[in-house]
């Protein structure tokens, strides 16, 4: 149909225009989220390092997080490394919860990663998101010490949240980590398959409903632990009856 035909069509021309406007309104409205990735250690970033940044929808605990945007960067210098994530604004809901996570790796080895939630987009989240990543210590296959352990299961339930709990056992008898929301630290004793945690100090940040439920289940299970087994990079934490309380995977 030529332009002249459309003009002389009267109502038909109006219909065509409406269809064009409707198609235009359905087009994606892309926005940019800016921020940086940094760590606290005074360690040079390896020249071959890659920084991976992801914006995720973490609104639902029982559903795998949805990736809204991701970016892989090869830094030209040292941290902080600036990023800009382009996302479709139509995928963002006012009541949704969104988070940015980051990983710094060399090949398959993860050197740093974010271990807590860095909110974005909604609920008064900052316009610029600065993600602080934690150094990952190479695991010691002979035991818990020197390893970073991701909590894969709590009481037999698979942890599928983007902000899953993490524990790090130091060779100095100190344990630290995150419940997925708040950070914690304290002492522990591990001898001959027995494991005992001392009093743990935690931060007091308010957690969204699903993360609050996860945190309660995590600390409740941790309080029952009296023993452990480590096999092929997997640690099982046991209660006094030998029942599995948690399953951990070493990084």
CORBEL-V163677 format. One line per field, one symbol per residue. ss: DSSP state (H for helix, E for strand, - for the rest). phi: phi as a letter, one per 20 degrees, with the letter a starting at -180 (. if undefined). psi: psi as a letter, one per 20 degrees, with the letter a starting at -180 (. if undefined). A space follows every 50 residues. Layout:
# CORBEL-V163677
ss: ???
phi: ???
psi: ???
This chain:
# CORBEL-V163677
ss: --HHHHHH--HHHHHHHHHHHHHHH----EEEEEEEEE-----------E EEEEEEE--------EEEEEEEE-------EEEEEEEEHHH------EEE EEEEEE--EEEEE-----EE-------EEEEE-EE-----------EEEE EEEE--EE-------EEEE----EEEEE----EEEEEEEEE--EEEEEEE EE------HHHHHHHHHHHHHHHH--EEEEE--EEEEE-----EEEEEEE -
phi: .efffffeemgffffffffffffffeffdeddddrbdbcefecffgfefd ddccdcedfdfecgfeeeabbdddfebdffdfcbdeceffeddgefccbd cbcdccmeeeecbfcbecfbmcllfffdddeeddfeegfdfeaefnddde febclnefedffdffbcceefenddbqbeoceebbrdbccblneccdegd ecfcffdggffffffffffffffefcbbccblmcddedefenefebcddf e
psi: prhggghiidhhhhggghhghghhhiqpnprppqaqprrhqmpqpqhjqq pppppqokhphjppqpphqqppqoqibrqqoqroppqohiipqhjrpqqp qqppqocipogqqpjrpnqqgrlkqqhpooooqqppppqoiibhpjqppp ohqokippoiqhmqqqqooqijjpqrbqiifqqrqarqpopkiqpppapp pqrkppqqgghggggghghgghiipirrqpoljppppqahjjpphqpqpq .
